[in-house]
Amino acid sequence: MVRETQPIESRPTLAQLLDWLNLVQTQGLIQALAEDNPQLLDEIERHVLRPLKPAPPRDTRRCYRPTVDLNPIRQEMREILRNGLVYLQEGHEDDPFTEEISNLLQQAQDFVEAGNGNNAIAILETITAAWANEWEELSDYGADVFEIDQLLSKA
């Protein structure tokens, strides 16, 4: 007796089956399966929420540590502004700020060129803070505050 072999039916793979479904059908399938099998819901939840776990907190203290002494820069900027204000109060009309502030900003530029952005930012922050504190009074005495604003923005 000769036995006749029957062809073995091959089933489509899971990927092939899912390829036949659109997004709405896929979501419906997952919801139906999860209703029938509550453990599957736990697995889905773990899988979905895994990428949403927050990254461990970074140590931000290392990111922004200037090594330059900012006190002399702060004092020089205050002196530039104070002397410029006195100059304007005496009735002079030419700009007593731009050149000196440009020279001070060059220190930040030097750090940029040396690849030390933290020191450059610290210097710019110091100069800008001093300028912001005196901006209104300087403007009242006729200082060309917009020119200095542009100079700081450019830096």
C-alpha positions in Angstrom: 0.0 0.0 0.0 1.3 3.3 -1.1 0.6 6.2 1.0 -0.2 9.4 -0.7 1.2 12.5 0.9 -1.0 15.4 1.4 0.4 18.8 0.8 1.1 20.7 4.0 -0.7 23.9 4.3 1.6 26.8 5.2 0.1 29.6 7.3 1.0 33.2 6.7 3.4 34.8 9.2 2.2 37.3 11.8 3.9 40.1 9.8 2.0 39.0 6.7 -1.3 38.9 8.5 -0.7 42.3 10.1 0.2 43.8 6.7 -3.3 43.0 5.5 -4.8 45.3 8.2 -4.9 49.1 8.3 -4.2 51.1 11.4 -7.8 51.1 12.7 -8.2 47.3 12.1 -4.9 46.7 13.9 -6.0 48.7 16.9 -9.3 46.9 16.9 -7.5 43.5 16.8 -5.3 44.5 19.7 -8.2 45.7 21.8 -10.2 42.6 21.2 -7.3 40.3 22.1 -6.6 42.3 25.2 -10.2 42.0 26.3 -10.0 38.2 25.9 -6.6 38.0 27.7 -6.0 40.5 30.5 -2.4 39.5 30.8 -1.9 40.7 27.3 -3.1 44.1 28.4 -0.3 44.2 31.0 2.3 43.3 28.3 1.0 45.9 26.0 1.1 48.5 28.8 4.8 47.6 29.6 5.7 47.8 26.0 4.0 51.1 25.3 5.2 52.9 28.4 8.8 51.6 28.3 10.1 54.4 26.0 8.3 57.0 28.0 10.4 56.4 31.2 12.2 59.6 31.9 15.9 59.7 31.3 18.0 59.8 34.4 18.6 63.4 35.5 21.7 65.0 34.1 24.2 66.7 36.4 23.7 70.2 35.2 26.5 71.5 37.5 29.0 70.3 35.0 27.4 71.9 32.0 28.0 75.6 32.8 31.0 76.3 34.8 32.9 79.4 33.8 36.5 79.4 34.8 37.1 83.1 34.2 36.9 85.6 37.0 33.8 87.7 36.2 34.3 90.3 38.9 36.8 92.4 37.0 34.6 92.3 33.9 31.6 93.3 35.9 33.5 96.2 37.5 34.9 97.3 34.2 31.4 97.3 32.6 30.0 99.3 35.5 32.8 101.8 35.2 32.2 102.2 31.4 28.5 102.8 32.1 29.1 105.1 35.0 31.7 107.2 33.2 29.6 107.3 30.1 26.6 108.5 32.0 28.7 111.3 33.6 29.9 112.2 30.1 26.4 112.4 28.8 25.2 114.4 31.9 27.9 116.9 31.1 26.2 117.6 27.8 28.4 115.7 25.4 26.7 114.1 22.5 29.1 111.7 21.0 29.0 108.0 22.0 31.1 107.1 25.0 30.1 103.4 25.1 30.5 101.5 21.9 34.2 101.3 21.6 34.9 100.4 25.2 32.1 97.8 25.3 33.4 96.4 22.0 36.8 96.0 23.6 35.2 94.2 26.6 33.2 92.0 24.3 36.4 91.0 22.6 37.3 88.9 25.7 34.2 86.8 25.1 35.1 86.5 21.4 38.6 85.3 22.4 37.1 82.5 24.5 34.8 81.5 21.6 37.8 81.3 19.2 39.6 79.2 21.9 36.6 76.8 22.0 35.5 77.8 25.5 31.9 78.6 25.1 31.1 78.5 28.8 33.5 81.4 29.6 32.3 83.3 26.6 28.6 83.0 27.6 29.5 83.9 31.2 31.2 87.1 30.0 28.3 88.0 27.7 25.9 87.4 30.5 27.8 89.7 32.9 28.1 92.5 30.3 24.4 92.2 29.2 23.2 92.1 32.8 25.1 95.3 33.7 23.7 97.0 30.5 20.2 95.9 31.2 20.4 97.4 34.7 21.4 100.8 33.4 19.6 100.8 30.0 16.7 103.0 31.0 18.7 105.7 32.7 21.3 105.8 29.9 18.4 106.1 27.3 17.0 109.0 29.3 20.4 110.9 29.0 20.6 110.3 25.2 22.8 107.3 25.0 22.4 105.4 21.7 21.0 102.4 23.5 19.9 100.7 20.3 23.5 100.7 18.9 24.7 99.0 22.0 21.8 96.6 21.9 22.8 95.6 18.4 26.4 95.3 19.4 25.4 92.9 22.3 23.0 91.0 20.1 25.7 90.5 17.5 28.1 89.2 20.1 
